[in-house]
Amino acid sequence: MAADKKQKKIEHQEEVERDPKLKECMDKLKEIQQKLFRLKAEARSKINEIEMQFTEIRRPIYEKRTEIIKTIPEFWMGVILPYLSTLEVQDGEKQNSDFVIIFRFDPNPFFGNSLLVRSYTFLDDGSVQRFWSVIDWKMQTGPHDDEPEEVQHGSVVGSVDEEEEDELKDTASS
């Protein structure tokens, strides 16, 4: 079947080469398609710029929201803890200081995940790479997807600030 397609493609190319009008049309179509590709790339670039600008505009709003939540005594403990069924900490696979935290949840009104994983890997250069599951929030109960995070294969990879890194090293060594 693949050989059939290849043969048809060769025959089509030969036909285009034999017919000057058809070749001219194909060349024009190719030129237009290239313009569309360039325009699409430019649009993606501009959309990216605008998203970055609005991420910066939203940052103080998110910070204000976080500060208000911090003033509510045991906010997350009261909201999430009743649905936490098990919490497990495992050693990482690569080094003794790496570790994985596994949260298992009962059905709840906030997110659809029954399992959330957070892992920490200590790299040779002294930095920490962290991974955590993407939360499947229900009915817009969680943070919005437009927060600046790099999503890879259904997970989020982020950086750890120095204070959190020191806490992790202390935790891992004890």
C-alpha positions in Angstrom: 0.0 0.0 0.0 2.9 2.4 0.8 4.5 1.5 -2.5 1.2 2.4 -4.2 1.1 5.8 -2.6 4.7 6.4 -3.5 4.1 5.4 -7.1 1.1 7.7 -7.4 3.1 10.6 -6.0 5.8 10.0 -8.5 3.3 9.9 -11.4 1.7 13.1 -10.1 5.0 14.9 -10.0 5.8 13.7 -13.5 2.4 15.0 -14.7 3.0 18.3 -13.1 6.4 18.6 -14.8 4.9 17.8 -18.2 2.1 20.3 -18.0 3.5 23.9 -17.8 0.1 25.4 -16.7 -0.3 22.8 -14.0 3.3 23.4 -12.8 2.6 27.1 -12.6 -0.6 26.5 -10.6 1.2 24.2 -8.2 4.1 26.6 -7.8 1.6 29.4 -7.0 -0.2 27.2 -4.5 3.1 26.3 -2.9 4.0 30.0 -2.5 0.6 30.7 -1.0 0.9 27.8 1.4 4.4 29.1 2.5 2.9 32.5 3.2 0.2 30.9 5.3 2.8 29.0 7.3 4.8 32.2 7.9 1.6 34.1 8.9 0.6 31.3 11.3 4.1 31.3 12.9 3.9 35.1 13.3 0.4 34.8 14.9 1.7 32.2 17.3 4.6 34.4 18.3 2.3 37.5 18.9 -0.2 35.4 20.8 2.6 34.2 23.0 3.8 37.7 23.6 0.2 38.8 24.6 -0.2 35.8 26.9 3.1 36.7 28.6 2.0 40.3 29.1 -1.4 39.3 30.6 0.3 36.7 32.8 2.3 39.6 34.3 -0.8 41.7 34.7 -2.6 38.8 36.5 0.4 38.1 38.8 -0.5 40.7 41.4 -4.2 39.5 41.4 -3.0 36.0 42.1 -0.7 37.2 44.8 -3.5 39.1 46.5 -5.8 36.0 46.3 -3.0 33.9 47.8 -2.5 36.5 50.7 -6.2 36.4 51.5 -6.3 32.6 51.5 -3.3 32.6 53.9 -5.3 34.6 56.4 -8.0 31.9 56.5 -7.0 29.5 59.3 -6.2 26.0 58.0 -7.9 26.8 54.7 -6.4 24.0 52.6 -6.5 21.5 55.5 -10.2 22.1 56.0 -10.9 21.9 52.3 -8.8 19.0 51.0 -7.8 16.9 54.1 -11.2 15.3 54.6 -10.9 13.7 51.2 -7.2 12.5 51.5 -7.4 8.7 52.0 -3.6 7.9 52.0 -0.3 9.7 51.9 2.8 7.8 51.0 6.4 8.9 50.7 8.8 6.8 48.6 12.5 7.0 47.9 13.3 8.2 44.4 14.8 5.9 41.8 18.0 7.8 41.0 19.6 9.0 44.2 19.1 8.5 47.9 17.9 12.1 48.4 15.3 12.0 45.7 11.7 11.3 46.9 8.2 11.0 45.7 5.0 11.9 47.6 1.8 10.1 46.6 -1.6 11.5 47.6 -4.7 9.3 47.2 -8.1 11.0 47.4 -11.6 9.9 47.8 -14.2 11.4 45.4 -14.5 15.1 46.2 -16.2 18.2 44.8 -12.9 19.9 43.9 -11.0 17.7 41.5 -11.4 14.5 39.6 -8.0 12.9 40.3 -7.9 10.0 42.8 -4.1 10.1 42.7 -1.8 13.0 42.8 2.0 12.6 42.7 4.8 15.1 43.6 8.4 14.2 43.2 11.7 15.9 43.8 15.0 15.1 42.0 18.2 16.7 43.2 20.4 17.4 40.2 24.2 17.3 40.1 24.5 21.1 39.7 22.7 21.5 43.1 19.3 22.5 41.7 16.1 20.6 42.4 13.7 19.5 39.7 10.1 18.9 40.8 7.3 17.2 39.1 3.6 17.1 40.1 0.5 15.8 38.6 -1.8 18.1 36.8 -5.0 18.6 38.8 -8.2 18.0 37.0 -10.2 20.8 38.7 -14.0 20.5 38.7 -16.3 23.4 37.8 -13.5 26.0 37.9 -12.8 25.4 41.6 -9.0 25.5 41.1 -6.4 27.9 39.7 -6.8 28.8 36.0 -4.7 27.1 33.3 -3.1 30.5 32.4 -0.7 30.5 35.2 2.9 30.4 33.9 3.9 26.7 34.0 5.4 24.5 31.5 3.2 21.5 30.8 4.8 18.3 29.6 3.1 15.0 29.0 0.3 15.6 31.5 2.6 16.9 34.1 3.9 20.2 35.2 7.6 20.8 35.7 8.6 23.8 37.7 11.6 25.3 39.5 12.1 25.5 43.2 13.1 28.7 44.9 16.1 28.6 47.3 14.0 28.6 50.5 11.9 25.6 49.3 15.1 23.9 48.1 16.7 24.2 51.5 13.5 22.8 53.1 13.6 19.8 50.7 17.2 19.1 51.4 16.6 19.1 55.1 13.6 16.8 54.7 15.4 14.4 52.4 18.4 14.1 54.8 16.3 13.4 57.9 
